């Protein structure tokens, strides 16, 4: 091979190596960008899941409080009905305390 051909081959090899290095650099940059974008999506998904969990907890607490209120009201109604029944049993003819005075 002539000196000129060797020089051209060397230049072509150097150009090919530079092109390969540049291509590798661009590929690394794009991979890094893709990794960062993926991290952002993952973080966003994590935040949304956390918000959904918090909302669910709040709704469960509200439901628990509502159920407690309903049960308390029902208990008060039963208590009132029981007291009325007890009074009715004490005074079967609606006479009040009159019968108690006569027995004394």
Buried (B, 14 or more C-beta within 10 A) or exposed (E): EEEEEEEEEEEEEEEEEEEEEEEEEEEEEEEEEEEEEEEEEEEEEEEEEEEEEEEEEEEEEEEEEEEEEEEEEEEEEEEEEEEEEEEEEEBEEEEEEEEEEEEE
